[in-house]
Amino acid sequence: MEMVANAHERTFVEWAKDKPEVLVLSADLTSSVEIRLFKQTYPERFISMGLTEQHMMSFAAGLAREGYYPFLHTFAVFLYRRPYDQLAMSVAYANLPVRLVGFLPGITTPGGASHQAIDDIGVVRMLPNMTIVEAGDASEVEQIIGVAHQVDGPVYIRQLRGEVPRLFDPSERMALGRARHLSTGTDITLLSSGICTEEAMRATAVLKSRGVGIEHLHVSTLKPFDDPAVTEAVASANRGVITMENHSVVGGLGSAVADLIAENGLGSHLRKIGLRDTFAHGASRPYLMKHYGLDATALVREVEQAIGEPLGITADDLASARLDAVHSLAKAEAL
């Protein structure tokens, strides 16, 4: 598996070179959110706001009204909890083209509850006019800014940093509102997002070798959630639907699929993999994914329950799991 280091930093500088109206606002985490190269390359388009997320949000709204495209860069948790009122009233209500680039989504940080954006999708989904997109691999990290920039309104981006695996062929372009079809089958429909897709792909390969048909779609657009291919896949599942996300099971992908099932009268049995209404403590990403049941093993256990039989899949069968250093040079997880 190819690992790509600091894809956002390099891609953003190249993407923005012929877009003088694109500005970057930083909340004092410039090097931690891969925007230092932008600051060095386009210093006149970089604004350091300090630790003032509420003011940064309102300032960005003002810039957008003047014809600029402000891209706010900080940790995901600081883009919606502290400045929620400014996000709602100054940005979402006004439907302005402000781009929120949030790093360290979910449990990808060892910083504990204060730094973990585990409820961000649920909170932001409730705001009218907001679009939500999430990167699942290096190819999507390289493309997600361009996809988000197509939206005539505010966008919340769940972004990955550091060393990120390349799961998808970069020639297969990320598209707003369209899921990626990763495997076919009629037993289980699996919908995954973000870092959980890597775990899901590892498990589905073993599950298919045991004769379980998995219809697997990777979801990168979490709002709007109206891809007809997702509805068709959910409707075709013979033995249930499973969602898998780096987020609380309340308000995120699982809840969006539950709404879809109910609104379309599909009657599918839904199983949700994610944080089960709990805050998480601080630790490495592999530890947290195992501890809170967000990894490939957790998916295997859910599939076994869905089909009603053990499959004999062990941890050794899933041993190709990628392990991240907590403090790598590429800052996969360190603060």
C-alpha positions in Angstrom: 0.0 0.0 0.0 1.4 3.4 -1.0 1.7 5.9 1.9 1.5 9.6 1.0 3.0 12.2 3.3 1.5 15.7 3.7 -0.7 15.4 0.6 -3.0 18.4 1.6 -0.1 20.8 2.0 1.4 20.2 -1.4 -1.9 19.9 -3.2 -3.4 23.0 -1.7 -0.5 25.2 -2.7 -0.7 24.0 -6.3 -4.5 24.2 -6.5 -4.6 27.7 -5.2 -1.9 29.2 -7.4 -4.3 30.7 -10.0 -7.0 31.5 -7.4 -6.0 34.9 -5.9 -9.4 35.1 -4.2 -8.6 32.0 -2.1 -7.4 33.0 1.4 -6.3 30.9 4.4 -7.2 31.7 7.9 -5.3 29.9 10.6 -6.1 29.5 14.3 -2.5 29.3 15.6 -2.1 25.7 14.4 -0.3 26.5 11.1 2.2 23.7 11.1 -0.2 21.2 12.7 -2.8 21.5 9.9 -0.4 21.4 6.9 -0.7 25.0 5.9 2.9 26.3 6.6 3.9 25.9 2.9 0.9 28.0 1.9 2.0 30.7 4.3 5.5 30.6 2.9 4.4 30.6 -0.7 1.5 33.2 -0.6 2.1 35.2 2.6 -0.2 38.0 1.3 -3.1 35.5 1.3 -2.4 34.0 4.7 -4.1 35.5 7.9 -3.1 34.3 11.3 -6.1 34.8 13.6 -4.7 33.3 16.9 -6.8 31.2 19.2 -10.0 33.2 18.4 -12.2 30.7 16.5 -15.4 32.7 17.1 -13.8 35.9 15.6 -12.2 33.8 12.8 -15.6 32.5 11.8 -17.2 36.0 11.7 -14.1 37.4 9.9 -14.4 34.7 7.3 -18.1 35.6 6.7 -17.1 39.2 6.1 -14.4 38.1 3.6 -16.8 35.9 1.8 -19.3 38.8 1.4 -16.4 40.8 -0.2 -15.9 38.1 -2.9 -13.1 36.0 -1.3 -13.1 32.3 -0.6 -11.8 31.9 3.0 -10.5 28.4 3.9 -10.4 28.1 7.7 -7.7 25.6 8.9 -7.6 24.2 12.4 -8.5 21.0 14.3 -12.0 19.8 13.4 -13.3 20.1 17.0 -12.5 23.8 17.0 -14.5 24.6 13.9 -18.0 23.8 15.3 -18.0 23.5 19.2 -16.6 26.9 20.3 -17.8 29.0 17.3 -21.1 27.3 16.8 -23.2 30.5 17.0 -21.0 32.3 14.6 -21.0 29.3 12.2 -24.8 29.2 12.3 -25.6 32.9 12.1 -22.7 34.5 10.2 -21.9 31.6 7.8 -24.7 29.0 7.4 -27.7 31.4 7.7 -26.1 33.7 5.2 -25.2 30.7 3.0 -21.7 32.1 2.3 -18.9 30.2 0.5 -16.7 29.7 3.6 -14.7 26.4 3.7 -14.0 24.8 7.0 -11.0 22.5 6.8 -11.1 20.4 10.0 -8.2 18.1 10.8 -8.0 15.2 13.3 -11.6 14.1 12.9 -13.0 11.6 15.4 -10.4 9.6 17.3 -7.5 10.3 15.0 -5.9 12.4 17.8 -4.4 11.2 21.0 -5.6 14.4 22.7 -8.6 12.9 24.4 -12.2 14.3 24.6 -11.2 18.0 24.3 -9.6 17.4 20.9 -11.8 14.6 19.4 -14.5 15.7 17.0 -16.8 12.7 17.5 -20.1 14.6 17.1 -19.2 17.1 14.4 -21.1 15.5 11.6 -24.3 15.3 13.7 -24.0 18.9 14.8 -23.1 20.4 11.4 -25.7 18.2 9.6 -28.5 20.0 11.5 -27.4 23.4 10.1 -29.3 24.4 6.9 -27.2 25.1 3.8 -24.1 23.2 5.1 -22.4 20.6 2.9 -20.2 18.0 4.6 -17.5 16.0 2.9 -14.9 13.6 4.3 -11.6 12.3 2.9 -11.0 8.5 3.2 -7.5 8.2 1.6 -4.7 10.1 0.0 -6.4 10.4 -3.4 -9.4 12.1 -1.7 -7.2 14.3 0.4 -5.7 15.5 -3.0 -9.1 16.1 -4.5 -11.4 17.1 -1.8 -10.6 20.8 -1.8 -11.5 21.1 -5.5 -14.7 19.1 -4.9 -15.7 21.4 -2.0 -15.0 24.5 -4.0 -17.7 23.6 -6.5 -20.3 24.2 -3.8 -22.0 27.6 -3.8 -22.3 27.8 0.0 -20.5 26.7 3.2 -18.7 23.4 3.3 -17.3 21.5 6.3 -14.4 19.2 5.3 -13.2 16.3 7.5 -9.6 16.2 6.4 -6.7 13.7 7.0 -3.1 14.7 7.5 0.4 13.2 7.8 1.0 9.8 6.3 -2.2 8.7 4.6 -2.7 5.5 2.6 -3.7 5.6 -1.0 -6.7 3.2 -1.3 -8.3 4.6 -4.5 -7.0 5.0 -8.0 -6.4 8.8 -8.3 -7.7 8.6 -11.9 -11.1 7.6 -10.4 -12.1 11.1 -9.4 -14.0 12.0 -6.2 -17.4 13.3 -7.0 -19.7 15.4 -4.8 -22.8 13.3 -3.7 -21.5 10.1 -5.2 -20.3 7.1 -3.3 -17.4 4.8 -4.5 -18.4 1.3 -5.3 -15.7 -1.0 -3.8 -17.1 -4.5 -3.9 -20.3 -6.3 -4.9 -22.4 -8.9 -3.2 -26.0 -9.5 -2.1 -25.7 -10.6 1.6 -24.6 -7.5 3.3 -24.6 -3.8 2.2 -21.7 -2.0 3.9 -21.4 1.7 4.0 -18.2 3.2 5.4 -16.6 6.6 5.6 -13.3 8.2 6.5 -10.6 6.1 8.0 -13.0 3.2 8.6 -13.0 2.5 4.9 -9.4 1.2 5.1 -10.5 -1.2 7.9 -13.6 -2.2 6.0 -11.6 -3.0 2.8 -9.3 -5.2 4.9 -12.2 -7.1 6.4 -14.3 -7.5 3.3 -11.4 -9.2 1.5 -11.4 -11.9 4.2 -15.2 -12.1 4.4 -15.5 -12.6 0.7 -13.0 -15.5 1.0 -15.4 -17.1 3.5 -18.3 -16.8 1.0 -20.0 -13.7 2.3 -21.2 -11.3 -0.4 -20.5 -7.7 0.6 -21.8 -4.7 -1.3 -19.4 -2.1 -0.1 -19.7 1.6 -0.8 -17.4 4.3 0.5 -19.3 7.5 1.3 -17.4 10.8 1.1 -20.4 13.2 0.9 -22.3 13.1 4.2 -24.6 16.0 3.4 -26.5 16.1 1.1 -27.1 12.4 1.5 -29.1 11.6 -1.6 -27.0 9.3 -3.8 -29.4 7.0 -5.6 -26.7 4.3 -5.7 -26.7 4.2 -1.9 -30.5 3.8 -1.7 -30.3 1.0 -4.3 -27.5 -0.8 -2.4 -29.4 -0.6 0.9 -32.6 -1.9 -0.8 -30.8 -4.8 -2.3 -29.3 -6.2 1.0 -30.6 -9.6 1.8 -29.2 -10.0 5.3 -28.8 -6.4 6.6 -27.0 -3.1 6.3 -23.9 -2.1 8.3 -22.5 1.4 8.6 -19.0 2.1 9.8 -17.7 5.5 10.8 -15.1 7.4 12.9 -17.9 9.3 14.8 -20.7 8.7 17.3 -23.3 6.3 16.0 -25.7 9.2 16.8 -26.0 11.8 14.1 -23.5 10.6 11.6 -23.4 8.2 8.7 -25.4 5.6 10.6 -28.2 8.0 11.4 -28.3 9.3 7.8 -28.7 5.7 6.6 -31.4 5.1 9.2 -33.3 8.1 7.9 -32.9 6.8 4.3 -34.3 3.4 5.3 -37.3 4.9 7.1 -38.1 7.5 4.5 -38.0 5.0 1.7 -39.8 2.2 3.6 -37.0 -0.2 3.0 -37.3 -2.2 6.2 -33.6 -3.2 6.2 -32.0 -4.3 9.5 -29.3 -1.7 10.3 -26.2 -2.3 12.4 -24.1 0.8 13.2 -20.3 0.7 14.0 -19.0 3.8 15.7 -18.6 5.3 19.1 -21.6 4.2 21.1 -22.7 7.4 22.8 -19.5 7.8 24.7 -16.5 10.2 24.9 -13.2 8.5 24.1 -10.0 8.8 26.1 -6.6 9.6 24.6 -4.4 7.0 23.0 -3.0 5.9 19.6 -5.4 5.5 16.7 -5.0 1.7 16.4 -5.6 1.3 20.1 -8.7 3.5 20.1 -10.2 1.8 17.0 -9.8 -1.6 18.6 -10.9 -0.5 22.1 -14.1 1.2 20.8 -14.8 -1.4 18.1 -14.2 0.6 15.0 -11.8 -1.7 13.3 -11.8 -4.7 10.9 -12.4 -7.1 13.7 -15.5 -5.2 14.8 -16.9 -5.4 11.3 -16.3 -9.2 11.1 -18.2 -9.7 14.4 -21.2 -7.6 13.1 -21.3 -9.6 9.9 -21.3 -12.8 11.9 -24.3 -11.6 13.9 -26.1 -10.5 10.7 -25.7 -13.8 9.0 -26.1 -15.8 12.2 -23.0 -18.0 12.1 -19.4 -17.8 13.1 -16.8 -17.4 10.3 -13.7 -18.4 12.2 -11.9 -15.2 11.2 -9.0 -14.4 13.6 -6.9 -11.4 14.3 -4.1 -13.1 12.3 -6.3 -13.2 9.3 -6.6 -9.4 9.6 -3.0 -9.0 10.5 -2.2 -6.6 7.6 -3.6 -3.8 9.7 -1.6 -0.6 9.2 -0.2 0.7 12.5 0.6 4.4 12.9 3.3 5.8 15.1 1.8 8.2 17.6 4.5 10.8 16.9 5.6 10.3 13.3 7.5 13.0 11.5 4.5 13.4 9.2 2.3 14.0 12.3 -0.3 11.3 11.6 -1.6 11.7 15.1 0.6 13.9 17.2 -0.8 17.3 18.2 
